[in-house]
Amino acid sequence: MGTARVHEGVRQMRFEGLLDRQARGEITQEEAATVLGVSVRTFQRWAERYEEDGADGLKDGRLNRPSPKRAPREELDRMLCLFRDKYSDFTVKHFHEQLVKRHSYYFGYTVTKLTLHAAGLVRPAKKRSAHRKKRPRRPVRGMMLHQDGSRHAWLEGQPQLDLIVTMDDATSEILSMFLVEEEGTASTFRALREVVLEHGLFCELYTDLGSHYFYTPEPGAPSKTQLTQVGRALKQLGVRHIGAHSPEARGRSERMFRTLQDRVPKELRLAGITTIEAANVWLKAYIAEHNACFAVKPEQEGTMFVTDRDGAYREILCVQEQRVVANDNTVSWNGRHLQIPESPLRRHFVKATVRVHEYPDGTASIFLESVRRLHQGLHSFRSMRRMDASLRKARALRFRFSQSLAKRRQRLSQAIVRSTIQRFGNSTNPFA
């Protein structure tokens, strides 16, 4: 028996008792109507119907009448057939989106969900656990980014791959996303380059304690003095690196990957994509669609991203290692020998300590004293300028970059102050 029928039965019993008391003169019609919560005219109409038809006269005729807005049974049957035949592994929300996009379906999400529940094709979701307080989001875009990789069978019929995702904490926007065979330093530099190139430099990066992010001589205790290639690059860029000690601490990333693992493989299957190259092209277009569905509005307008006008990230977001030049003016690097050409800087570079940069595209360059590029690539050489001009250019670049970092830190502190004032008022001590 439905709730409406139960309420109708209770109302009938109360009405019969009040009508009997009113007939005996114990109460008036006004008092009886007040107890029932209706007008006197409604009480009189109920009394007339009760005298004519008895208890049946008090029944609500609308309960047995189908709604004129009820969805056609044929359309609901078509929806159920599509779910059984093609979308049985989709969530209800994802299934409803595909119905609207691909099958000219015009009914709402709630109707679809309740029909699937009634047909026994989808189980109702379990009740959520007790409320837990989440870490507040950063108030402005660009203050903190999350980066992580998820190993999963993203392509049907292919071995498991790593999906590398970089996400903004303030909005949950995905800024970079691509597939690689294995997560590591190269994939991290590739993701950071994409973010810096499109959006700019940011303030903080939140990651797990993976070996390419942190050097951990003891489990759960990352070293503060020994930096990985990623840690060194972030330090040079002025980006604070924060490590999460548990999956629960990266809740936003974990929930995002749960959504992506549910949706992306199915979307790739529908698109007929089976290769990493084609999938990465598709993922670039999918980012906008995902952000439109799941991104939230930041607490404050504006951005903390800073444009790297000098392109310093190109020489920072790469693998850097020191080498000593051999007697034949060559440098050994990953089983190859990089030949240093003649230079006006000095007659030779034998026994000189140089720094080798390896870029994500596989090319390499050699630098002397962090200023002059001596060799680029494997077979192409670049003519060099005078040493004093290079020194002046390097000093000017470092000065401009330090100025931009100082302005960015100042804007960060101002944004945090504004956020604190909005949450706690204009009190000088928000915790007082």
VEXVEX-362092 format. One record per atom (N, C-alpha, C): residue in one letter; x, y, z. Coordinates in steps of 0.02 Angstrom, whole numbers, plus 32768, in hexadecimal, padded with zeros to 4 digits. Example, Ala and Ser with C-alpha at 12.3 -4.5 7.8 and 13.67 -1.06 7.14 Angstrom:
% residues 2
A82947EE48186 A82677F1F8186 A82947F5B8186 S82827F908162 S82AC7FCB8165 S82858002818A 
***
This chain:
% residues 432
M802B7FC48000 M800080008000 M802C803E8000 G801A806E7FD3 G804280AA7FCF G803580DA8009 T8061810B800E T805B813C8044 T801A8164803D A800781747FFF A7FC9819B7FF5 A7F8C8175800E R7F8B81328003 R7F53810A801B R7F5181088067 V7F8B81048087 V7F8E810380D0 V7F73814580EC H7F89817C80CF H7F7081BD80E7 H7F2581C380DC E7F0D81A880A4 E7EC581AB8097 E7E9E818480CB G7EB7814980DF G7E9581218112 G7E9481448155 V7ECB81648168 V7ECD818881A8 V7E9C81C281A7 R7E9A81E7816F R7E6C821F8169 R7E248208816E Q7E1481CE8151 Q7DD081B48153 Q7DBB81A3819A M7DE8818381C0 M7DD781728205 M7DCD81B08230 R7DF881E18227 R7DF08220824E R7DB08243823B F7D9F824481FA F7D62826681E4 F7D2482448200 E7D22820181FE E7CE781DE8218 E7CDC81EC8262 G7D1381EE8289 G7D0C81FD82D0 G7CF4824482DC L7D0F827582B8 L7CFB82BA82C0 L7CB382C582A8 L7CA082A28270 L7C5C82AA8257 L7C29828F8289 D7C3A825782AB D7C0D823B82DD D7C06826A8319 R7C3D8289832E R7C3A82B98366 R7C1382F78352 Q7C1B830E8314 Q7BF6834982FC Q7BAC833B82F8 A7B9A82FC82E4 A7B5382EA82E1 A7B3382E88326 R7B5A82D5835A R7B3F82D3839E R7B40831983BE G7B5B834B839D G7B5A838F83B7 G7B94839E83E6 E7BC7837283E8 E7BFF837E8415 E7C2E83B583FA I7C3583B883B8 I7C5F83EA8398 I7C3A8407835D T7C5084418347 T7C328461830C T7C58844D82CD Q7C3A845F8293 Q7C5C84518254 Q7C9E8477824F E7C9F84B58269 E7CDD84DC8267 E7D1484BA828E E7D0484A082C9 E7D36847F82F2 E7D4F843E82D2 A7D21841882B4 A7D3583DB8292 A7D6283EA8256 A7D50841E822F A7D7A843081F6 A7DBF8447820C T7DC3846A8245 T7E048481825E T7E3084468271 V7E1384138291 V7E3983D782A5 V7E5483B38268 L7E2B83B08232 L7E41838D81F5 L7E7083B881CB G7E7383F981D8 G7E9E842581B2 G7E818437816E V7E3E84398168 V7E1D844C812A V7DEB84838138 S7DCD849D8103 S7D9B84D2810B S7D5884B3811E V7D2A84DD8136 V7CE784C58149 V7CC284AA810C R7CCA84CA80D2 R7CA884B38095 R7CC2846E8080 T7D0384628088 T7D1D84208078 T7D0183EB80A7 F7CFB83FB80E7 F7CDF83CC8117 F7C9783BC8104 Q7C7183EE80EF Q7C2B83E380DB Q7C2783B7809D R7C5583C2806B R7C5383988030 R7C6483508041 W7C958346806E W7CA683028082 W7C6B82E080A5 A7C47830680CF A7C0D82EB80F2 A7BD682D680C1 E7BCB82FE808D E7B9882ED805A E7BAC82AE8034 R7BEC82AA8020 R7C04826F7FFC R7C0182308028 Y7C0E82398068 Y7C0D82008096 Y7BC681E5809F E7B95821280A1 E7B4F81FD80A7 E7B3781DA8068 E7B5081F0802D E7B3981D27FEE E7B5B81907FDE D7B9E818D7FE5 D7BC481537FCE D7BE8812E8006 G7BE281458043 G7C048124807A G7C5081328078 A7C788100808C A7CC18109808F A7CDF8114804A D7CC080F88016 D7CDA81017FD2 D7CD7814A7FBC G7CA981707FD8 G7CA381B77FC5 G7CDE81E17FDD L7D0481C7800D L7D3D81ED8027 L7D7F81DC8003 K7D7D81AC7FD6 K7DBB81997FB3 K7DCE81CE7F80 D7E0F81D77F78 D7E2A82087F47 D7E2B81E77F02 G7E0182007ED5 G7DFD81E37E92 G7E3C81EC7E69 R7E68821A7E7C R7EA582257E55 R7ED881ED7E5D L7ED181C57E93 L7F0481927EA0 L7F01815A7E6C N7EC8814C7E50 N7EC181177E1F N7EC481307DD7 R7ECE81717DCE R7ECE818E7D8C R7F1681977D74 P7F2A817D7D39 P7F6F81867D21 P7F7D81D07D12 S7FBB81E57D1F S7FCE822A7D13 S7FD182397CC9 P7FB882737CB4 P7FBD82857C6C P800582917C56 K8033829C7C87 K807982A87C76 K80A382697C79 R808182317C80 R80A681F17C87 R80CA81E17C45 A810881C77C4C A813081B77C11 A8110817D7BEB P811081807BA9 P80F381497B81 P811881087B8E R80F180D27B93 R810E80917BA2 R813D807A7B6A E812D808C7B2C E815780777AF4 E819D80957AF9 E81A180D47B0C E81E380F57B12 E820B80D87B4B L81E980C87B82 L820D80A97BBB L822580637BA9 D81FC803E7B83 D82127FFB7B6E D824F80007B40 R825080327B13 R8289803C7AE7 R82C8804B7B10 M82C080747B44 M82F980857B70 M831380477B93 L82E5801C7BAC L82FA7FDF7BCF L831E7FAF7BA0 C83087FAB7B62 C83297F7F7B32 C836F7F987B22 L83787FDA7B1B L83BA7FF57B0F L83E97FE77B49 F83CF7FEB7B86 F83FA7FDE7BC0 F840F7F957BC1 R83E07F677BB4 R83F17F207BB5 R84227F0E7B7E D84197F297B42 D843F7F127B08 D84837F347B02 K84897F747B16 K84C57F9A7B05 K84E67FBD7B40 Y84C07FCF7B74 Y84DB7FF97BA9 Y84D57FD97BEE S84D77F987BF2 S84CA7F777C32 S85007F867C66 D853D7F987C50 D85727FA77C80 D85787FF27C8E F854B801B7C77 F854D80637C82 F852980747CC3 T853F80AA7CE4 T851780C57D1C T84D980E77D00 V84A880F37D2C V846A81117D14 V847681567CF7 K849F817E7D17 K84AC81C27CFF K84CF81C17CBB H850281967CB6 H852781917C76 H84F981767C40 F84CF81457C51 F849F81287C21 F846E815E7C09 H845581867C37 H842681BB7C24 H844781EE7BF6 E848581FF7C03 E84A9822E7BD6 E84AF82127B90 Q84BF81D17B8A Q84C581B27B49 Q848181AE7B25 L844C81A27B4A L840981A17B2C L83F881E47B0C V8405821A7B31 V83F6825C7B17 V8422826D7ADB K846282597ADE K8491826B7AAA K848A82417A6B R847A82017A72 R847D81D37A3A R843A81B87A23 H840681B97A4E H83C881967A3E H838981C27A42 S839182047A41 S835782327A3F S832782257A79 Y8343821A7AB3 Y831B820D7AEF Y830E824F7B13 Y82D1825A7B29 Y82C0829C7B45 Y82A482997B8B F82A2825E7BAB F8289825A7BF0 F82C282677C21 G82B0827B7C5D G82E1828F7C8F G830682557CAF Y833982687CD5 Y836382367CF7 Y833C820F7D2B T831182307D52 T82EC820F7D87 T82BD81DA7D6C V829981E97D37 V826C81B87D18 V8294817B7D01 T82CD81887CE2 T82F781517CCA T830F81267D04 K832781457D38 K834181207D71 K830A80F67D92 L82D081147D9F L829A80EF7DC0 L828080B67D95 T827E80BF7D53 T826880897D26 T829A804F7D27 L82DB805F7D27 L830E802A7D2C L830A80067D6F H82FD802A7DA5 H82F4800A7DE6 H82B87FDC7DE5 A82807FF37DC9 A82437FCB7DC8 A824C7F8C7D9E A82757F917D69 A82807F567D3E A82B57F277D5B G82D57F3B7D91 G83087F117DB0 G834A7F0F7D8B L83567F3F7D5F L83947F417D39 L83CC7F667D5E V83B97F927D8C V83E97FB97DB3 V83D37FB77DFC R84037FAC7E28 R83F47FAC7E6F R83F77FF47E8A P83CA80067EB6 P83CF80487ED5 P8411804F7EFB A842D808C7EFA A846D80987F1C A846680917F67 K849C80797F86 K849C80727FCE K849E80B77FEF K848480BA802B K848680F98050 K84CE810B8061 R84DD814A805C R852181618069 R8531815E80B4 S8571815980C3 S858781558108 S85808199812A A8593819C8169 A858E81DA818F A85B88212816F H85A4824F8179 H85C58288815B H860D828F8174 R863A829A8144 R868082A78156 R869482EA8139 K86B9830F815F K86CC8352814A K8705834D8117 K86FB836D80DD K872D836D80A9 K875C83A880B2 R879883A08095 R87C783D88094 R87AB840E8067 P87A7844D807F P878C84828053 P87B5848A8014 R879484987FDE R87B684A47F9F R87DE84E67FA3 R881184EB7F7A R8833852B7F73 R8802855C7F52 P8803859B7F67 P87CF85C97F4F P87D885E17F08 V881485DC7EEB V882185F97EA9 V884385C57E7D R883485C77E3D R8853859A7E0D R889F85A67E0B G88C485717E04 G890D85767DFE G893285757E40 M890F85737E79 M893185717EBA M894C852B7EC8 M892584F77EB7 M893C84B37EC2 M892484877E89 L8951845C7E70 L893F842A7E3D L894A83E57E5A H892083B57E46 H8929836F7E57 H8943834B7E19 Q8973831E7E23 Q898A82F57DEC Q899182AD7E04 D8978827F7DDC D897B82397DEE D8971820F7DAF G898281CF7DB4 G897881A07D7E G894E81667D95 S8926814A7D68 S88FB81117D78 S890680DA7D45 R8919809F7D5D R892480657D31 R88E3803F7D2A H88CD80367CEC H888B80197CE0 H888980017C97 A88597FD67C88 A884E7FBF7C44 A88257FF37C1E W884680287C0A W882480607BEA W880D80507BA3 L883480277B7F L882380157B3A L880E7FCC7B38 E87D57FC07B19 E87BA7F7C7B16 E87E97F4E7AEF G87F87F157B0C G88237EE57AEB G886D7EF57AEF Q88807F297B13 Q88C67F3D7B1A Q88DD7F337B62 P891F7F2C7B6F P89377F277BB4 P892A7F677BDA Q89307F637C1B Q89237F9D7C45 Q89557FD57C37 L893D80137C39 L8966804E7C2D L895D807F7C67 D898980B17C6A D898480E57C9D D896681247C7F L8932813E7C9F L8914817D7C8C L892F81B47CBA I895381E47C9F I8971821A7CC7 I894282567CC3 V892C826D7CFD V88FC82A47D01 V891782DA7D30 T891383187D1A T892383527D43 T88E3837B7D4C M88CF83897D8A M888E83A67D99 M889783E27DC8 D886E84157DBE D886F84507DE9 D884684437E28 D886084567E62 D883E84487EA1 D880184747EAB A880484B37E94 A87CD84E27EA1 A878E84D17E7A T879484B27E40 T875B84A77E14 T8751845E7DFF S878284337E0C S878183EE7DF4 S878583EA7DA8 E879D84207D87 E87A7841E7D3F E87E383F27D2F I87DD83CA7CFB I881683A47CE1 I883C83D17CB1 L887C83DB7CBF L88A684077C96 L88D083E07C64 S88DF83A17C73 S890783787C47 S88F5832F7C53 M88F183087C1D M88DE82C17C24 M88F7829C7BE6 F891C82667BF1 F8934823D7BB9 F894681F87BD3 L894B81C97BA4 L895D81837BB3 L89A781767BA4 V89C881517BCF V8A0C813A7BC4 V8A1180F17BD9 E8A4580D07BC4 E8A4D808A7BD7 E8A5F80837C21 E8A8780B37C3B E8A9A80B07C81 E8AA680F57C9C E8A8C81037CD7 E8A9581457CF7 E8ADD814C7D0E G8AF881897D09 G8B3C81957D1F G8B4F81DE7D18 T8B9181EB7D19 T8BA982307D15 T8B9682507CD3 A8B9E822B7C9B A8B8F82477C5A A8B46825B7C54 S8B1882317C6C S8AD082427C68 S8AC0827E7C94 T8AE182837CCE T8AD682BD7CFA T8AEC82FE7CD8 F8B2882FE7CBB F8B40833A7C97 F8B13834B7C5C R8AFA83187C3A R8ACD83257C01 R8A8D83477C18 A8A70832E7C4F A8A33834C7C69 A8A3E83947C81 L8A76839F7CA6 L8A8483E27CBF L8A9184137C86 R8AB383FC7C52 R8ABF84277C18 R8A7D843B7BF7 E8A4E840D7BF1 E8A0E841E7BD3 E89E984527BFD V89EB844A7C3F V89C8847A7C6B V89E884BE7C68 V8A2A84C17C6D V8A4D85027C6D V8A4585257C2A L8A4884FF7BF3 L8A42851D7BB1 L89FC853A7BA5 E89C985177BBD E8984852E7BAF E896A855D7BE4 H897C85537C23 H895F857B7C59 H899385A77C7C G89CF85907C87 G8A0285B67CA9 G8A1D85927CE6 L8A4B85B37D09 L8A6785977D47 L8A34859A7D7F F8A37856A7DAC F8A0785667DE4 F8A2D85677E26 C8A0985607E5E C8A2885697EA0 C8A3B85287EC2 E8A0F84F57EC0 E8A1B84B77EE6 E8A08847B7EBA L8A2B84447EC6 L8A1B84057EA4 L8A1383CF7ED9 Y89D983AD7ED8 Y89C7837A7F09 Y89CB83367EE7 T89F7830A7EFF T8A0182C87EE0 T8A0782937F16 D8A0C82547EFF D8A1B821F7F2E D8A67821C7F3A L8A7E81E97F5C L8AC581E37F6D L8AE981B37F3D G8AD581B37EFE G8AF581887ECD G8B3F81977EC7 S8B6581667EAF S8BAE816D7EAD S8BC481A37E7C H8B9C81B37E4B H8BAF81E97E1D H8B9D822D7E39 Y8B7582307E6E Y8B63826F7E8E Y8B91827E7ECA F8B9D824B7EF3 F8BC382547F31 F8BF5821C7F39 Y8C2F822C7F56 Y8C5F81FA7F6B Y8C4F81E67FB2 T8C3C81A77FBC T8C2681907FFF T8C5581598017 P8C8A816B803D P8CB781378058 P8C9381098089 E8C5F812280AB E8C3580F980D7 E8BED810080C1 P8BC580CB80C5 P8B7F80CF80AF P8B59810680D3 G8B38813080AB G8B0F816680C7 G8B3581A180E1 A8B7881A380D6 A8BA181DA80EF A8BCA81F680B6 P8BAE8223808D P8BD5823F8055 P8C0E826B806D S8C4582688049 S8C808290805B S8C7382D9804A K8C8A83058076 K8C83834D806A K8CC1836B804A T8CF683458046 T8D35835E802A T8D44833F7FE6 Q8D3682FF7FDD Q8D4282DD7F9D Q8D0382E37F72 L8D0983047F39 L8CD083107F0E L8CD482E57ED0 T8C9A82CF7EB9 T8C9682AD7E78 T8C9982E27E41 Q8C9982CB7E02 Q8C9982FA7DCA Q8C5A83267DCD V8C2283097DDF V8BE483307DE4 V8BE983627E1E G8C02834B7E58 G8C0A83797E90 G8C3883B27E81 R8C7083A37E5F R8C9F83D87E4C R8C7F840B7E1D A8C5983F37DEC A8C3984207DBC A8C05844C7DDE L8BDD842F7E0A L8BAB84587E2D L8BCC848C7E5A K8C02847B7E7A K8C2684AB7EA3 K8C4184E57E79 Q8C5C84D57E3E Q8C75850A7E13 Q8C3D85377DF9 L8C02851B7DF0 L8BC985437DD9 L8BA785697E12 G8BBB855C7E50 G8B9B857D7E88 G8B5885607E9A V8B4B85217E88 V8B0C84FF7E97 V8B1584D37ED5 R8AEA84DB7F05 R8AEC84B27F42 R8AD2846C7F33 H8AF8843A7F47 H8AE683F47F3A H8ACC83D57F7B I8A8E83BE7F7A I8A6D83A17FB5 I8A6183577FA6 G8A76832C7FD4 G8A6C82E47FCC G8A3582CA7FF9 A8A0982A07FDC A89D282828002 A89E9823D801B H89DB822E805A H89F481F18079 H89C181B88075 S898681C38057 S8955818E8052 S8925819E8019 P8904816B7FFD P88D281797FC9 P889881A47FE2 E8887819C8023 E885081C4803E E8861820E803D A88A1821F8043 A88B582658042 A88AD82837FFC R88AA82597FC9 R88A082707F84 R8859825F7F6D G8829826E7F97 G87E4825A7F89 G87C982757F48 R87D982B47F39 R87BF82D17EFB R87DB82AD7EBD S881B829D7EBF S883882787E87 S881A82327E82 E881182107EBB E87F681CC7EB9 E87AF81CC7E9F R878681FC7EB3 R874181FF7E9A R8740820F7E4F M876D823B7E3A M8771824B7DF3 M8783820D7DCA F87B481E67DE1 F87C881AA7DBC F879181767DBD R876A81737DF3 R873281447DF4 R870081557DBD T86F481967DB4 T86C781AC7D7E T86E5819D7D3A L872681AC7D31 L874681A17CF0 L874A81577CDF Q8759812C7D10 Q875C80E57D04 Q871880C97CEF D86E380E87D07 D86A080D17CF5 D868C80EA7CAF R86A181277C9C R868881457C5F R86B7813E7C23 V86F7814C7C2C V872481517BF3 V872A81107BCC P873480D47BEC P873780977BC3 P86F9808B7B99 K86BF809B7BB3 K868180917B8D K867C80C37B54 E868F81017B60 E868E81337B2B E86C081207AF4 L86FB81097B07 L872D80F47AD4 L871380B87AAD R86F0808B7ACF R86D480517AAC R869F80667A7A L867380957A8E L864080AD7A60 L865F80D17A24 A869880F37A30 A86B9811779F9 A86E480EA79CE G86EC80AA79E1 G8714807B79BA G875E808879BC I877880A479F4 I87BF80B579FA I87E3807D7A1E T881C80677A00 T8842802F7A1D T888C803D7A24 T88A580787A11 T88EC80887A16 T88F780C27A45 I893480C57A62 I894480FB7A91 I8944813E7A6D E895F81427A30 E896281817A0C E891D819D79FF A88F0817379E6 A88AB818A79D9 A8887819C7A1A A889481767A4E A887481847A8F A888981C77AAA N88CA81D87AA4 N88E282197ABE N88C482537A97 V88BB824B7A56 V8899827F7A2F V885182877A47 W882F824F7A53 W87EA82527A6B W87E682707AB0 L881682607ADC L8815827A7B21 L881B82C57B23 K884382E37AF6 K8849832C7AF4 K8805834D7AE8 A87DC832F7ABD A879A834B7AB0 A8769833B7AE8 Y877483027B0B Y874682EE7B40 Y874E83187B7F I878783377B88 I8793835F7BC5 I875D83947BCD A874D83B87B97 A871A83ED7B9B A86D683D07BAF E86C483977B93 E868483787BA3 E868283627BED H86B983467C05 H86BC83317C4C H86B7836D7C7A N86DC83A27C6B N86DB83DE7C97 N869683FE7C97 A867283FC7C5F A862F841A7C5D A860083F47C8B C860B83B37C95 C85DE838B7CC0 C85F2838D7D09 F8633838F7D18 F864983827D5D F866F83BC7D7D A868583ED7D58 A86AA84257D76 A867A84507DA0 V8694846F7DD5 V866D849B7E00 V868884E27DFB K866085117E13 K867485577E10 K86A485667E4A P86DB85897E3E P870A85987E75 P86EB85C87EA7 E870585C77EE3 E86EB85F37F18 E86F7863C7F07 Q872F864C7EE7 Q873E86917ED4 Q875086947E8B E874086CC7E6C E875286D77E26 E879D86E57E20 G87B686E07DE3 G87FC86ED7DD7 G882486AD7DCF T886586B37DC9 T8891867A7DBF T88D586887DDE M88F686547DF4 M893986597E0E M896C863F7DDB F8956862B7DA1 F898586177D6C F89AB86547D54 V89ED864B7D4A V8A1986817D32 V8A3986697CF1 T8A3486917CBD T8A50867F7C7D T8A9D86817C80 D8ABC864C7C67 D8B0686497C64 D8B1B86687C22 R8B2286AB7C22 R8B3086CE7BE3 R8B7486BD7BC6 D8BA486AB7BF0 D8BE7869C7BD8 D8BF086537BC4 G8BBD862A7BD0 G8BC285E37BBE G8BF685BE7BE7 A8C0085D27C26 A8C3285B07C50 A8C2185687C5D Y8BDF85567C59 Y8BCC85117C69 Y8BEA84DF7C38 R8BFC84F57BFB R8C1784C67BC9 R8C5984A77BE0 E8C8384CF7C02 E8CC484B57C1A E8CC0849B7C61 I8C8684A27C82 I8C7F848B7CC7 I8C5984497CCA L8C2384437CA3 L8BFB84067CA3 L8C1983D37C74 C8C5383BB7C87 C8C7783887C61 C8CA783667C90 V8CC1832D7C7B V8CF283097CA3 V8D36832C7C9E Q8D54833C7CD8 Q8D94835E7CDA Q8DC783347D02 E8E0183287CE4 E8E3683037D07 E8E7A831F7CF3 Q8EA8831C7D21 Q8EEC83347D13 Q8F1782FC7CF5 R8F4483117CC8 R8F7382E47CA9 R8FB783067CA4 V8FEC82DE7C9E V903082F87C94 V904382E87C4C V905D831B7C28 V906E83147BE2 V90AB82E77BDB A90A882B77BAB A90DF82897B9F A911782AB7B77 N914E82867B6D N918882A27B49 N917982B47B01 D914882947AE3 D913782A47A9D D90FD82D67A98 N90F282FD7ACD N90BD83307ACE N907883127AC2 T906C82D97AE0 T902A82B97ADC T900F82AF7B22 V8FCE82A77B25 V8FAB829A7B64 V8F82825B7B5B S8F89822C7B89 S8F6281EE7B87 S8F1E81FA7BA6 W8EEA81E27B81 W8EA681ED7B9A W8E7981B57B80 N8E63818A7BAE N8E3481547B9D N8E4E81297B64 G8E8D81177B66 G8EA980EC7B33 G8EBB81107AF3 R8EB781527AF2 R8EC981787AB6 R8F0281A87AC8 H8F2481C07A95 H8F5B81EF7A9E H8F4882307A7A L8F4082667AA1 L8F3082A77A86 L8F7082CE7A79 Q8F7B82E07A3B Q8FB883037A28 Q8FAF834E7A31 I8FDC836E7A55 I8FDA83B77A5F I900283D77A26 P8FE484057A00 P9008842579C8 P903A845979E1 E9062847279B3 E909084A779C4 E906A84E579DB S908985097A0A S906685427A28 S9097857B7A34 P907F85BA7A2B P90AB85F37A3B P90B485FC7A87 L909085D67AAF L909585DE7AF8 L90D985C57B12 R90F0858E7AF7 R913085717B0D R914785407AD7 R9186852D7ADA R91A285017AA7 R918584BB7AAA H917A84A37AE6 H915A84617AEE H9137845F7B31 F910F842A7B3C F90E984237B7A F90FC83E37B9F V913783C97B92 V914C838B7BB2 V914E83947BFE K913083637C21 K912C83617C6B K90FE83987C87 A90DD83BE7C5C A90AE83F07C76 A906E83CF7C8D T905083E97CC2 T901083D07CDB T8FD783F47CB7 V8FAE83CF7C95 V8F7683EC7C6F V8F3483CD7C89 R8EFE83EC7C74 R8EBC83D37C88 R8E9683C07C48 V8E7B83837C49 V8E5683697C0F V8E0B836E7C1E H8DE6838A7BEE H8D9D838F7BF3 H8D7F835E7BC1 E8D5483327BD9 E8D2F83057BAC E8CE6831A7BAD Y8CCA83297B72 Y8C8683437B6D Y8C54830B7B61 P8C1483187B6D P8BE282E37B64 P8BE082C67B1D D8BF582EB7AEA D8BF382D17AA6 D8C3082A57A96 G8C5D829A7AC7 G8C96826E7ABD G8CD682917AA8 T8CD482D27A98 T8D1182F77A87 T8D36830A7AC6 A8D76831F7ABE A8DA083317AF7 A8DCA836E7AE5 S8DDD83947B19 S8E0983CD7B11 S8E3C83CC7B49 I8E7683ED7B3C I8EAB83F17B6D I8EB5843A7B7F F8EBB84487BC1 F8EC4848C7BD9 F8F0484907C03 L8F2684C97BFE L8F6284D67C25 L8F53850F7C55 E8F5C85027C96 E8F5185347CCA E8F0B85527CC9 S8EDA85297CB5 S8E93853C7CB7 S8E8485767C89 V8EB085877C59 V8EA485C37C30 V8EA185B17BE7 R8ED3858F7BCC R8EDA85877B85 R8EC785417B6F R8E9F853C7B3C R8E8E84FC7B20 R8EC484EA7AED L8EE784B27AF8 L8F1E849E7ACD L8F08846E7A97 H8ED684477AA3 H8EC284147A73 H8E77840A7A79 Q8E5584027A41 Q8E0E83F67A42 Q8DFF83BD7A12 G8DD7838D7A28 G8DC6835479FF G8E01832479FA L8DFF82FA79C8 L8E3482CA79BE L8E6282DC7985 H8E4882FF7953 H8E70830D7918 H8E6F83577904 S8E4283807922 S8E3E83C7790F S8E6183F17944 F8E858426792D F8EAA8451795B F8E9184987954 R8E9984BE7989 R8E828503798A R8EBF85317994 S8EC38565796A S8EFA85957972 S8EF285BB79B3 M8F2B85CA79D4 M8F2A85E87A17 M8F3D86327A13 R8F2186577A42 R8F31869E7A46 R8F6986AA7A78 R8F7786E97A85 R8FAC86FB7AB4 R8F9586EB7AFB M8FC786D87B25 M8FB786C47B69 M8F9886FC7B91 D8FB1873A7B8B D8F9687707BB3 D8F4E877E7BA2 A8F3A877B7B62 A8EF487857B4E A8EC7874F7B6C S8EE087117B6C S8EB986DA7B89 S8EAF86E47BD4 L8EE486FA7BF5 L8EDE87067C3D L8EAB873C7C4C R8EAD87727C25 R8E7D87A87C31 R8E3687907C26 K8E2B87697BF1 K8DE887507BE3 K8DD087217C1A A8DFC86F57C32 A8DE886C67C67 A8DD786EB7CA8 R8E01871E7CB9 R8DF287457CF6 R8DB087697CEF A8DA287877CB4 A8D6387AB7CAA A8D28877B7CAE L8D2F873E7C93 L8CF9870E7C96 L8CEA86FA7CDE R8D2086EB7D04 R8D1686D87D4A R8CF687107D72 F8D09874F7D63 F8CED87877D88 F8CA2878F7D78 R8C90878B7D38 R8C4887917D26 R8C2087587D43 F8C3C871B7D42 F8C1886E27D5C F8C0E86E77DA7 S8C4187007DCB S8C3987097E14 S8C05873E7E23 Q8C0287737DF9 Q8BCF87A67E04 Q8B8987897DFB S8B7E87607DC7 S8B3C87437DBC S8B2987147DF4 L8B5A86EE7E10 L8B4B86C37E48 L8B3886EB7E86 A8B5B87237E91 A8B4B874D7ECC A8B0487697EC6 K8AF287807E89 K8AAD879A7E80 K8A7A87627E8A R8A8A87257E72 R8A5B86EE7E79 R8A5186DB7EC3 R8A8886DB7EE9 R8A8186CB7F31 R8A5987017F55 Q8A6387407F41 Q8A3C87767F60 Q89F2876E7F51 R89E1875C7F12 R899B87527F01 R897E87177F26 L89A686E27F31 L899086A87F56 L897E86BA7F9D S89A986E17FBF S899C86F48004 S895D87208008 Q8954874D7FD7 Q891987777FD7 Q88DA874D7FCE A88DD871B7FA2 A88A386F07F97 A889186C97FD6 I88C386B17FFB I88B6868C8038 I889786BA806C V88AF86F78071 V8892872780A1 V88498735808F R883C8741804D R87F6874E8038 R87C987138049 S87E286D6803D S87BB869B804C S87AD86968097 T87DE86A580C1 T87D586A1810A T87A286D48121 I87A587118104 I877587458118 I872F87318104 Q8727871380C9 Q86E486FF80B3 Q86C786C880E0 R86F1869B80F9 R86D986648121 R86CB86788169 F86F586A48186 F86F186B381CD F86DE86FC81DC G86D3872681A8 G86C4876C81B4 G8702879681B7 N86FB87D681C8 N8733880581CA N87578806820B S874D87D48236 S877087D38277 S87BB87CC826C T87E187ED8296 T882A87E88290 T884387A282A0 N881F877F82CB N8831873982DB N87F7870D82C8 P87F986EB828F P87C086C3827A P87B3868882A6 F87E2867482D1 F87D6863A82FB F87C3864E8342 A87BA8690834C A87A886A88390 A8760869383A1 
***
